[in-house]
């Protein structure tokens, strides 16, 4: 039990370190960055696609959907090693999806007009409703969902509106 808790803490720490490095190297601290996509619509579309990728990776890691690691390893010669490797792979995929999610959330356009700020507020409200952290009892999954909430709010650019 203690060993599993230690592994979880290390996983969360590793994700946080990777995310921090990715954000700093991408220039996340500079909110005046330009959009890398062709236009604002495409930037938002890219973010939503990255969010879908992250959601699939999160559900696969935490819920074993569409298949569990145990199901994937039924025919493996070393079942327990296969299951362990599968979980590590799924966790790595989740971490990589998180980096992509934040990278593309940073690329969305900054609202300029009042109407765009109204849209940003509506999106931020949707983010808060969609990623209700009180629904998750597992601290590691709550952390994973909180990353989606933070990325969603970043993509909305609500913090640039007054």
N, C-alpha and C positions, 0 to 999 in steps of 0.2 A: 504494500500500500504506500509506504513512504517512498519507495523507489519510483512508483508510478507518478506520485506527486512531484518528485524531483524532476522526472522526465518532462512533465507538463510545464513546470516553471522554466526549464531550459528551452523548451520549444517556444514558449511565449517570448522569452528573452531573445532567442535567435530571430524570430520574426520581427521583433521590435528593432533589433540592430540592423537587419537587412532593410527594413522599411526606412529607417533613419538615414542610412547610407544612400538609398535610392532617392529619397526626397532632397537631401542636401546636394547630391550630385546632379539632380535635375533642376536645381534652382528653385525649390519650393519656397524658400524664404523670400523670394522676389515675386510678389504678386502681380507685377506689371509685365510678366512674360507674355509672349505672343502665342497665338494659336498655331499649332503645327499642322492641323488639318486644313483643308481648302477653305472652309467657311465654318461659321458657328454651328450650323445645323449638323454638319458632318462631325464636328468635334463632340457635340452632345451625343450623336449616334454612336461614335466610337466609345464614349464613356459607357453608354448603356450596354453595348456589346461586351465590354470588359466586366461590367457588373454581372451580366449573365454568366460569363465564364467563371467569375469568382463564386457566384451562388452555386453553380454546378460542382465546383471543386469543394466548397464548404459542405454541401449535402453529401457528397461522396465520402469525404473524410469523416464527418461526424455521424452519419446515418448509414453508410455503406449502401447507398442507392446509386445506381441500379443493382449493383452486386456488392456483397461484403468481401473483405479480404479473405475470409474463411471460405466463401464460395469460389473465389478465384483460385484458391490454392488447394482445392480438394484433391487434385491429381498430382500435386507436387511431391517429390521424394522426401523433402525435409519440410513438412507442413509448418512447423512453428517458425522456422527461418523465413519461409515464403510469406507468412502472414506478417511478420515483423518488417520485412522488406517492403511489402505492399503498403503498410501503414506509413512507413517513412516516405515512400514515393508519393502517396496521396498528400502527405503533409507538405512535401516539397512543392507539389503542384499548387497547393493552396497558397503557399508563400509567394510563388512566382505570379499567381493570379492577383495577389494583393499588390504587388509592385506594379503590375500593369494597370490595375484599377486606379491607384493613386496617380500614376503617371498621366493617364488619360483624363482623370478628374481635374488635374492641374491645367490641362490644355483647353478647357472650355472657356468661352468668352466672358469677359467682365461686363456686367450690365452698365449701360450708360444712361438710358432714358428711364423715366418714371415707370413706363409700362414694363420695361425689362426688369426693373427692380421688383415690380409686383409679381412677375413671373418667377423671379428668384425666391421671393418670399413663399409663394405657393409651392415651389419645389422643395424648399427647406421644410415646410410644414408636412409635405408628403414624406420626406425623409424620416422625420421624427415619428410619424405614424407607422410607416412601413418597418422600421427597425426599432421596435419597442424592446429594449433590453431586459425589461422585467419578465419577459416570456422565457428566458433562458436561465436555467439553474446551474449548468456547467460553466465554471468561470472561463475555461478556455474557449468554449463556443461563444459565450457572451463577449469575450474580447474580439473574436473573429467577426461577430455581427457589429460590434462597435466600430470596427474598421470600415465596414460598409456604410455605416451611418456617417462617419467622418468624411469618407470619400464622396458620399452623396451631397453633403453640405458644401464640400469644397467645389464640386461640380456646379452647384447652384450659384456659387459666388455671392451668397447672401451677405457675407461679411464685408463686401465692398459697397453695399447699399446702406443708406442712412435712414 
